[in-house]
Amino acid sequence: MNQPSTVIIGASSGFGAALAENLAGAGHRVLAGSRRERPSTASLRHIRLDVTCAKSVGEFMQAADAHFGGEPDGLVFCASDPGAVAHAWETDTEEASRVLNVSFLGFVRIVNAFVPPMKSAGRGSIVCVGSQAARTTLDLLAVYGAAKAGLEHYTRCLAHELHGTGIRANTIGIAAETDLAQTHRAAKAKLRGHPSPLPQLPPVSDNLPLARWLLSDDAAHITGQTIEARRP
């Protein structure tokens, strides 16, 4: 049986890094792309990737094709920018543009690169990390929530348009203690002048089983869905 091949975008830390290591340990061949360099192993190769740059995405796509000898079986998008934490009426437009460029348009660039060969192969599972902030109001995270809302709706449209091609696309929401969550919490505390009253979030490991399942053939009938992996 061939080893599953999986690409993970945004794997320098947090959920993406944990999922990459977990899948590699389970026998997947994993190619991880991230802004920060990380050491590679026999089953987990890391490559620097800037999802805001079409040239960088194209080079990463070529590296994936060479690494796997073809298109991947799974594609996971976890990239997010932690900026633009502010009251909605005080948002810095440059920070907002960066958050949207990474968290939403970065996925569009990745899809443009990877979906055509996956479509030609007639198979594949795409999983992107959404957020409760896309579906509910979280103070001081208007831009982050808007980026995730765009990401989730785009993924539903992607799933609809890929119906019958053998490619499925789904979104998972996670609740986990990650660098992103800590950065958001610290920025909020600074603006409020006091620490967040919310408790520490669950470990990242609690959120991995759903992503693994959606990447597997057992979830071949699931597409166009947004599912919470772990409620806070």
N, C-alpha and C positions, 0 to 999 in steps of 0.2 A: 504493500500500500504506500502511495506517495505521501511525503510529508506535506501537510498544509502549509501554504506560504501566506504570510500576513504582513501588510505594511501598516505601521502605526505612525501617525503624524502628531507631533507634540509629545515626545517621550523623554524629555529631559528630566522630568520629575513628576510627582503626583500620580494620578490615575494612569496616564500614558506609560510612564516608566514601569509602574507595577504590572500593568497588563502585558507589556513587552516581555518582562522577565518571567511572568507566569506562563505565557504561551510558549516561550522558548523552552522552559522547563518541562512543558507538556508535549514537546516534540515538534512544534511548529518551527519553520524557518522564518525568522522575523527580521525585517528591515525597518529600522526606526529612524525617523527624521526629527530633528529638533534644533532650536537656536543655539543651544549649548552643546559642546562636545562631551561625549561620554565614551568610556572604553567599550570595545567590541569583544564578543566571544565567538566561539565556533558556530553557535546557533542564533546569535543576536548581533547583528551588525548595526552600528550607529553611524549616521551621516549627518553633517550639518545641513540645515534646510531653512530657508527664509520663505515662508508662505506668502509674503507680501510681494515677492519678486518672481515674475513669470520665468525669467531665465533660470533662477535657482530651482524652481519647480520642474522645469523641463530637464535640467541636469539630474535631478533626483529621480525622475521617471526613467531616464536612461540607465541610471545606476540600478534601479529596481529590476528592469528588464534583464540587465546583465547578471545580476545577482541570482534571480530566480530562473533565468532562461525562458522567460515568458511573463504573462500577466499574473498578478497575485490572486489568491482565492479570497482573501479578505482585506478590507481597507478600513482603517479606524482613524477618525479625525478627532483629536483632543486639544488642538492648539487654541489658546485663548490669551488675550492681553489683559492684565489686571488693572489698567489705568481707568481714568475718567470716573473715579469715585467722587461724587459731588451731588449737591442738590441739582435737580433737573434744570433749574433756571440759572445755575452758575456753571454749567458744564463748559469746559474748554473745548472748542471745536477741533483743535489739532489732536488732543487726546482722544476725543470721540472718533475722529477719523481713523486713528491708529487701532482702536479697539475693533471697529467695524472691519478694517482692512485685514486684521489677523483672524478674528473670530468668525466672520462671515465670508468675506471675499476670499480669504485664504482657502476655505473649503471649495468655493466655486472654482478657483484655479486648480486645485487638486482633482476635482471631478472632471474638469476639462481635459486634464492630462491622462487620468487613469481609466475613465469609463469607456472611451472608444475601444481600447484593446480588450477590456473585460467583456464588452458587448459583443465583440467579434468572437470571443471564446465561448460566449453563451452561458457564463456562470459568474458568481461572485456575491459576496455579502459586504455591504457598506454599513458601517456603524459610526454615528457621530454623537458626541457628548453634548447634550443640551443642558437645560437648567430650569429649575422651578421659577427662576427670575423671568423666564420667557412667558410664564403663564400666571404669574401673580405679581403684585407690587411689592418690591423690596426697596426700602428707602436707601437713597444714595447710590443705587445701582441701575439707574434708568438706561444708561447707554449699554451696559453689559446685558441687561434684560432685552433691550431692543435688538442687539446683535444676535443673541441666542434665539429670540423669536423669529428673526429672519432665517437663521440657520435651520430651525425646526420646520418652518413652512417650506423652505426650499427643498428640504429632504423629503417631505411628503409629496411635493410636486415631482421630484426626481423619481421616487418610487412609482408614482402613477404613470409617468412617461416611459419607464423601463419595464412596465408590466408585459410579461410574455417573452422577455429577453433572457430570463434565467438569472438576472441580477436583482437582488432585493436591497432596500435601503431603509434603515430604521434609526431612531434617535433614542438614546438612554439618558435619563437624568440620574445624577449621582449626588449623594450626600457624604462627603468625606473630608477628613482633615488633610488638606493639601497646601502647597505653597500659595496657590491662588486664593484659597479660603483665608489663609492667615494674612495675606497681603490686604485683602478686602477688609478683614476685621480690624487690622491695625489702622488703615486709612479712615475707616468709620469712627474708630475710637478717637483719633486725632481731631476729626471734625466736630464730634459731639462733646469732646472734652472729658470723656469718661469711658471706661472699658465696656465692651458689649456685654449685655446681660445674658446672652445666649450661651448654652453649654458647649463644650468641645464636641466637634462632629465625630461620627463613627470612623473607624479605620478604613483606608482605601480597600483593603482586602474584602470587606463586606460587599463591595460593588462589582467585583470581578465576575462572579458566576453568570450574571445576565449577559454581559458582553461575550463571554466564551460561548454561551448557548446560541446567541444570535449569529455568531460566526460559523457555527456548526451546521451540518446537514439536517440536524434535528429541527432546526428553525426554518427550513426551506419554504414553509407555508406562511411565514410572517414577513410582511413588508408594509411600509407606509405608516408604521406605528411609532408612538412616543411612549416609552415605558420608564417608570421610575425604578431604578435598581435598588435603592435603599432610602427609605424615608428618614428624615433627621429625628 
